[in-house]
């Protein structure tokens, strides 16, 4: 069964001097301030579309990797993923770096790297961001 998640943004003013609030409506977990300076310069306590993409990508990737590892008979003890989304004003999102560290008992380093790359290729958020250069650093922890 398909699911739909909803977020809304209310923006006031022009791009450079305006600001807005993004609300995570489906979950109801909160509303967050956004502005151009928080996107193109320092965050200063506000979020940005790129930070929200980073959150979506890191969580989706962690789920995809966990699922793939479990399906191969080597469920992980832990998967910690960081997503760095780079935004260049005038160009847009220029790249994403996924960095994952995982504890996976009973898996070889080679099989872990294969699973990590497969999760990168098949995570739904990675697929949605197919036009962006996504790189992966995957570390198997002992």
N, C-alpha and C positions, 0 to 999 in steps of 0.2 A: 504494500500500500504506500502510495506517495505521501510525503509530508510537505507542507509549506511553512516556512518561517518568515516572520515579518519584522521589519524595523522601519521606523519613520524618522525623517529629519525635518525639523522646522528651521528655516534659515531666514535671517533678517539682514537686509542691507546688501551692499555690493560685495564682491569677492574679497577685496583687499582689506576693507574695514568692517565687514559684516561678521556675523557669528551665528552659530546655530546649536541645536541640541539634537542628538541622535538618541532615539529611544528603542530599546530592545523589547519590542511589543510581545512577541510570542512567549518569551520566558518571564517577562516582567521584572528582570533582575536589575534594571536600572536605566537611567538616562545619563548621557555624557555630553559635555560641551565640546564643540569643534570650532575651529577658525582657520583662516589661511595661515597666520603666523605659526599656529601649532602644527600645521602640516608641512610648511616649507622651511621653518626655522626650528626653534626649540619647542618642545611639547608644553612646557609651562602648565602642567596639570590638566591639560585637555588632550583628547584623543584625535585621531585622524583616520581617514579611510584606509590608509596603509597599515596602521596598527590593528584595525579591525580585520583586515585581510590576513595579517600575520597571525592573529588569534585563530581565525578560521583555518588557516593552512596548518599551523602547528598541531591543532587538535585533530583535524581530519587525518593528517599524516600519521599521527600516533595511533589512531584507531585502525587505519589501514595496515600499518606494520604489525600491530598486535594481532589483528585478524589473520594476516598471512602467516605469521609465525605459528600461531595456534593451529591453523589448518595444516601446517607441515609437521605437526607433532612436537613442536618446541615452543610452547607458550612462554612469553616473557614474564619475568618477575617485575620488571619496570621498563618503561620507555619514557625518556625525557627529550622533548623536541623543542627547539627554538627556531623561530622563523624570523629572519631579518629581511624586511621588504624595503627596498631603496626607491625613493621618489625623487625625481629630478624635475623641478619646475620647468615648464616648457616642453618637456619630453614625456613625462608620466612615470609609470613604474618601469624601472630599468633592469631590475633583477630581484631575485629572491634566493636567499641562502637558507637551506634547511640544515640544521645541525642536530643530530640525534645521538644520544648515548643510551644504551640499553643493556640490561642484565638478562641474558637468555641462556639458561642452563642447557647443556647438551648440544649446542650448535657449534659448527666450525666457523671460523672467521670468514671463509669463502661463502658458505651458505648464508651467513648473516648479511654480507654485502649484497648478495643476490636478492635476498628478501627486502633489504632496504631500498635498493634500486627499483624493484617491482612495486613497492608501496608508493614510491615517488611517481612512477609512471601511471599508476592506477587509482590513486587517491582522487576522489571526485573534485576536490578543490584544485589539485594540480591540473586536472583535465580542464576545468573551467578557466584556468590561467595559462592555457597552452601557448599563447602568444608571448609569454614572458620567459626569459632565460632563468631556469630554476636549477640551482646546483645543490649537491648534497654532500655533507660530511657526516659519515656514519661511523660510530665507534662502539665496538662490542666491549663491554666492561666485564672484568673477571670477578 
